[in-house]
Amino acid sequence: MAGLHKSEFKNPVINWVDTRLPLFTMMSKEYGVFPTPKNFNYFWNFGALAMVNLAIMIATGVFLAMNYTPNTLMAFDSVERIMRDVNYGWLLRYVHANGASMFFIVVYIHMFRGLYYGSYKFPRELLWMIGVVILLIMMATAFMGYVLPWGQMSYWGATVITNLFSAIPLVGNSIVTWLWGGFSVDNATLNRFFSLHYLMPFVLTGVIFLHIVALHITGSNNPLGIDVKSEQDTLPFHPYYTIKDSVGMCVYLMVFACLVFFAPNLLGHADNYIPANPLSTPAEIVPEWYFLPFYAILRSVPNKLGGVLLMFGAIAVLFVLPWLDTSPVRSAKFRPLYRPFIAVLVVAVVVLGQVGAHPPEGIWVVLGRVATVYYFFHFLVLLPLLGKLERPLPLPESISRPVITRGGGGGPLPSGAAAKPMEKS
Amino acid sequence: MNFNPKIILRALVGPLTVAGMLCGASLAAQAQEIELPHQSWSFGGLFGTFDRASAQRGFQIYNEVCSNCHSLKLAYYRNLEGIGLTEEQVKAIAATKTMPTIGDDGQPAERPATPADHFHLPFPNDKAARAANNGALPPDQSVIEKAREGGADYIYALLNGYGDPPPGMKIGDGLYYNKYFPGHQIAMPQPLQPDSVEYTDGTKATLEQEARDITTFLTYIANPEMEQRKAMGVKVVLFLAVMTGLTYAVKRKIWADVH
C-alpha cells in the first residue's frame, strides 16, 4: 500500500505503530545504528550533557512555576516559600539555579570543543550557526530567570541590561519603555519576563532539534578533524557512545550534586537574597558569572553605544566564524600556530570574566581593554591570517588507520599518522 | 613575507600572562581589605549539623534582644522545632506573642500566636520601623546569613566588630564604628554586650558566646533545610561515585574490542 512505512520491527504492536509513524525506525537510525566516528574523546560528551541539562531545567522549572508568584510584592517571598514550605522545594530551586550555571559550563566547554577541533568548518557551518542561536536564546532565558526571584541583583541587573537598549539612537528610549511595559522595571516587566522565561526553553528545544537534525546530516566531527572515509572509521552510536556519554553524565551529575547539596549559593550573589529595592542601588551590580566576560567587554568601551555594539559583536563574530577561519584543516592538533593562540583566547576570556566581576577601576580597566582587543583580534585578524601563514602538520590518512597500526599490526605508518598518538579515551 | 608568528605569539602571551598575574595580585589585595576571621561552625563542612543548644540560646537572644527591632518575617514558630524544641515548648513560646487580627466586631484586634504563625513583627510597617530607629530600617533577618557576603563569619565578626574608630576617622551623626561593616559606619548601636542575656542553661554569656549562638540560630533560620540537604548530598554523591565506577567498567567492556 502506498505511503505505509515498511517496518523491520518484529514486535506486532511496535510494528503496527512504526508502519504508520516510523518513530521507532527513526530512533534506531539516528540513535541506534547511527554511524559515529570511533575516535571521539570525552569532549564529545558535552552535547549530550547539554541535552540532559535542558531536560533537568524544564522538569524543575515546571514545578517551580507551580509555586512561584510573578508579582513584585510577592515574588521574593514566594521563592522563599518554595525553599521552606514546599516539599523538597529547596531541592527544586537549588537544582534549577545551579542548573543554569551547569548549563553554561557544559555549553562553554561544548563551544571550546567546536573551536579547538574546527567543528564549525565546512560542511558544518550551519550547524555551528544554529548553535550560536542556541547560545543567544540560553542567555536571554537565563537573564530573565535571574530576574524572577526579585532580589536586589534581579532588579538592578534587569535595569542595567534592559537600559543597554537605550543606547540605540533615536528609538532607544522607546524600545526600553516597550521592553519594560512601563517607565521603570516594575510589575509589568516581572510578569512578562516570567512568561518569556517559561516560553523560551521550548523555543530552545525546537532550535536544538534543528541543531541535531543538521548534525545528523553532516555527521559528527572528530578529534582528528578529518572526514569519515569508510565504515571502518565509525561505530554504531549505541552501545558505544550511549555508554561513553553515560560515563560523562555520571561525572557531570557528581559535580552538579556537589554544588546543589554542599555549596548551593557558591555561584550566586549574596545581594540577591535582599528583596528588590528601587530606592537603594547595590554597591556593585554584577551579573551572573556566565555573563561576566561579555559584561567586561561592555564596560571596556567608554562609549555606551560602542560598548553595547562590541558586546553583541562578541557573539556576532561567532556567527561568521566559519568564514573568518581560512584554514582548511579542522583540528588544532594539526595546526601548530592556531593551537597556542586558542589557548591565549581562553586566557583572554578568563581574564575578561575576572574583569567583569570587579568595579571598572585602575588595573581592571586596562586588563579589560587588552583582553577585549585580543578577543576581536583573534577572530577578525588572526584567524583569516593564520590559514594563509600556517603550515599544518600532515593529516592522517583515515580515522581507523592509526588505530589499527597502534595495535601493532599493519604495514608502514603513513607519515601523518605517526605525528601524534591517537587522542583516545 | 617576513613574518614570524612566534614573535607575535610571544608579544601576545607575555602581556596576557602578566595580566593574569595582576588579576591574582589584586584579588589578594581585595581579600585583605575585607578579611573576616574564619570561625569553625557546628554546621560547617559536608557533615555539619546545627548545635541545638547553641541555636536555642541563639533564639533566646533573638527573642530578648534582636526581635525588638529586627523582624523574622519568613520564619514560623513551628520552625523552632528544628532546633530541638518540643511541640509543647513551641506552643508555649508562640502563646506569649500576639498576632494582629480583625475581631468579630470588624475592628483591629489581637490574638495569641500559634506554631503555624509567622514570627511576630516588631513594627507594623517600614515607616514605623524607621521612625523608631533614627531613620534607619533594621533589615529583616530571615535570610540574613545568605544575604551577606561571608555569611555566618560576617554576622559573627560584625557583632564583635564594634569599637573606637581609628584616630582621624569622623563618624556620622547617629552612626557607630564597626570594623567589619562595609564603610565602617553602622546605624545599629552595639546590640550585644557581655551578659546581654542570662542564659537559661547556665552558659556564661560572653560577647563571643552570644555572637556564636545568635549566628547559629540565624544560619538555621536562613537554611532550615541544611541538615536534610547535606545528608541527602552525601548519599547522592556516594551513589553517583559507585555509579560512575560501574558505568566506566561497562564502558571498558563494551569498548574492549574496539581499541
Chai-1 contact restraints between the chains, C-beta under 6 A:
chainA,res_idxA,chainB,res_idxB,connection_type,confidence,min_distance_angstrom,max_distance_angstrom,comment,restraint_id
A,E80,B,L74,contact,1.0,0.0,6.0,A-B,restraint_1
A,W90,B,E225,contact,1.0,0.0,6.0,A-B,restraint_2
A,P239,B,I254,contact,1.0,0.0,6.0,A-B,restraint_3
A,I243,B,V250,contact,1.0,0.0,6.0,A-B,restraint_4
A,I243,B,K251,contact,1.0,0.0,6.0,A-B,restraint_5
A,I243,B,I254,contact,1.0,0.0,6.0,A-B,restraint_6
A,K244,B,K251,contact,1.0,0.0,6.0,A-B,restraint_7
A,S246,B,T247,contact,1.0,0.0,6.0,A-B,restraint_8
A,V247,B,T247,contact,1.0,0.0,6.0,A-B,restraint_9
A,V247,B,Y248,contact,1.0,0.0,6.0,A-B,restraint_10
A,V247,B,K251,contact,1.0,0.0,6.0,A-B,restraint_11
A,C250,B,L240,contact,1.0,0.0,6.0,A-B,restraint_12
A,C250,B,M243,contact,1.0,0.0,6.0,A-B,restraint_13
A,C250,B,T244,contact,1.0,0.0,6.0,A-B,restraint_14
A,C250,B,T247,contact,1.0,0.0,6.0,A-B,restraint_15
A,V251,B,T244,contact,1.0,0.0,6.0,A-B,restraint_16
A,L253,B,L240,contact,1.0,0.0,6.0,A-B,restraint_17
A,M254,B,L240,contact,1.0,0.0,6.0,A-B,restraint_18
A,A257,B,V236,contact,1.0,0.0,6.0,A-B,restraint_19
A,A257,B,V237,contact,1.0,0.0,6.0,A-B,restraint_20
A,F261,B,R229,contact,1.0,0.0,6.0,A-B,restraint_21
A,F261,B,G233,contact,1.0,0.0,6.0,A-B,restraint_22
A,F262,B,L46,contact,1.0,0.0,6.0,A-B,restraint_23
A,F262,B,G233,contact,1.0,0.0,6.0,A-B,restraint_24
A,N265,B,K146,contact,1.0,0.0,6.0,A-B,restraint_25
A,A270,B,A147,contact,1.0,0.0,6.0,A-B,restraint_26
A,A270,B,R148,contact,1.0,0.0,6.0,A-B,restraint_27
A,A270,B,E149,contact,1.0,0.0,6.0,A-B,restraint_28
A,Y273,B,V143,contact,1.0,0.0,6.0,A-B,restraint_29
A,Y273,B,K146,contact,1.0,0.0,6.0,A-B,restraint_30
A,Y273,B,A147,contact,1.0,0.0,6.0,A-B,restraint_31
A,I274,B,A147,contact,1.0,0.0,6.0,A-B,restraint_32
A,L337,B,P5,contact,1.0,0.0,6.0,A-B,restraint_33
A,P340,B,L9,contact,1.0,0.0,6.0,A-B,restraint_34
A,V344,B,L12,contact,1.0,0.0,6.0,A-B,restraint_35
A,V344,B,V13,contact,1.0,0.0,6.0,A-B,restraint_36
A,V347,B,L16,contact,1.0,0.0,6.0,A-B,restraint_37
A,V351,B,A19,contact,1.0,0.0,6.0,A-B,restraint_38
A,Q354,B,C23,contact,1.0,0.0,6.0,A-B,restraint_39
A,I363,B,L22,contact,1.0,0.0,6.0,A-B,restraint_40
A,I363,B,S26,contact,1.0,0.0,6.0,A-B,restraint_41
A,L367,B,A19,contact,1.0,0.0,6.0,A-B,restraint_42
